[in-house]
Amino acid sequence: MTTPSSNSDPPAGKKITLINSSMRCFLFSLVGLIPCIGLPFSVAAIMRSHKMLKAAGSVWNPAGRYLKAAARLSPLGILSTAVFLTVACMWAANMMSNPTAGPSGSG
C-alpha cells in the first residue's frame, strides 16, 4: 500500500531537473577554473547557480552541496583568468621593452 504524497512535495520530474542542474553548475564551475578557456563556463555557472538557488527555495536538494560549491568556485574561475591575463600582459610588456634579455632576464 502506498502512502499519499502531500501537496507540498514537488513532482519527481522537478527534483530530477534540480539535481541535474546542480551537477551541471558544478561541472561548469570546475571547467571554469581553466584560465581563459573556462571564462564562459565560469560566468554560466555563476548565473545558473544563482538561478537554481532561487528556484530551489525550500525544496530539499540532494545535490545542494554541489550547487553551493559551484557558487563558490565560479568566481575563482574568473579570478584565475584575470591573474593569468595580468601575468601574460606583464611578461609581454617586459619582453617588448627588453627584447634582447631572453627568458632568464639576464642581458
C-alpha positions as CSV (number, residue, x, y, z in Angstrom):
1,M,0.0,0.0,0.0
2,T,1.4,3.4,-0.9
3,T,1.0,6.5,1.3
4,P,-0.5,9.5,-0.4
5,S,2.0,12.3,-1.0
6,S,1.5,15.7,0.5
7,N,0.8,18.6,-1.8
8,S,4.0,20.4,-0.6
9,D,6.2,17.8,-2.3
10,P,7.3,18.8,-5.8
11,P,6.8,16.3,-8.6
12,A,9.7,13.9,-9.2
13,G,10.4,15.5,-12.6
14,K,11.2,18.8,-10.9
15,K,13.5,17.1,-8.4
16,I,15.4,15.3,-11.1
17,T,15.8,18.6,-13.0
18,L,17.0,20.3,-9.9
19,I,19.6,17.6,-9.3
20,N,20.8,17.6,-12.9
21,S,21.1,21.4,-13.0
22,S,23.0,21.4,-9.7
23,M,25.5,18.9,-11.0
24,R,25.8,20.8,-14.3
25,C,26.6,24.0,-12.4
26,F,29.3,22.2,-10.5
27,L,30.8,20.8,-13.7
28,F,30.7,24.3,-15.3
29,S,32.5,25.8,-12.3
30,L,35.2,23.1,-12.5
31,V,35.8,23.8,-16.2
32,G,35.7,27.5,-15.4
33,L,38.9,27.1,-13.3
34,I,40.9,26.7,-16.5
35,P,42.3,30.2,-17.4
36,C,40.8,32.0,-20.4
37,I,39.1,28.9,-21.9
38,G,36.9,28.4,-18.8
39,L,35.8,32.1,-18.6
40,P,32.4,31.5,-20.3
41,F,31.8,28.4,-18.2
42,S,32.5,30.3,-15.1
43,V,30.1,33.0,-16.0
44,A,27.5,30.4,-16.9
45,A,28.0,28.6,-13.6
46,I,27.5,31.9,-11.7
47,M,24.3,32.7,-13.5
48,R,22.9,29.2,-13.3
49,S,23.8,28.6,-9.7
50,H,22.1,31.8,-8.5
51,K,19.0,31.0,-10.6
52,M,18.9,27.4,-9.2
53,L,19.4,28.6,-5.6
54,K,16.4,30.9,-6.0
55,A,14.3,28.2,-7.8
56,A,15.1,25.5,-5.2
57,G,13.7,27.6,-2.4
58,S,12.9,25.3,0.5
59,V,12.9,22.1,-1.6
60,W,15.4,19.5,-0.4
61,N,18.1,19.1,-3.0
62,P,20.4,16.1,-2.6
63,A,22.9,17.8,-4.8
64,G,22.7,21.0,-2.8
65,R,26.4,20.7,-1.8
66,Y,27.4,20.7,-5.4
67,L,25.3,23.7,-6.1
68,K,26.8,25.7,-3.2
69,A,30.3,24.6,-4.2
70,A,29.6,25.8,-7.8
71,A,28.5,29.2,-6.4
72,R,31.8,29.4,-4.6
73,L,34.1,28.0,-7.3
74,S,32.8,30.1,-10.2
75,P,34.3,33.4,-9.0
76,L,37.6,31.7,-8.6
77,G,37.5,30.8,-12.3
78,I,37.1,34.4,-13.2
79,L,39.9,35.3,-10.9
80,S,42.2,32.6,-12.4
81,T,41.6,34.1,-15.9
82,A,42.3,37.7,-14.5
83,V,45.6,36.5,-12.9
84,F,46.7,34.7,-16.0
85,L,46.0,37.6,-18.3
86,T,47.8,40.0,-15.9
87,V,50.9,37.8,-15.8
88,A,50.8,37.3,-19.6
89,C,50.5,41.1,-20.2
90,M,53.3,41.9,-17.8
91,W,55.5,39.2,-19.4
92,A,54.7,40.6,-22.9
93,A,55.4,44.2,-21.8
94,N,58.7,43.1,-20.3
95,M,59.7,41.2,-23.5
96,M,58.8,44.2,-25.7
97,S,60.8,46.7,-23.5
98,N,63.9,44.5,-23.4
99,P,63.8,42.1,-26.4
100,T,67.5,41.1,-26.0
101,A,67.1,39.9,-22.5
102,G,65.7,36.4,-23.2
103,P,63.6,34.3,-20.8
104,S,66.1,34.3,-18.0
105,G,66.1,38.1,-17.8
106,S,69.9,38.5,-18.0
107,G,71.2,40.7,-20.7
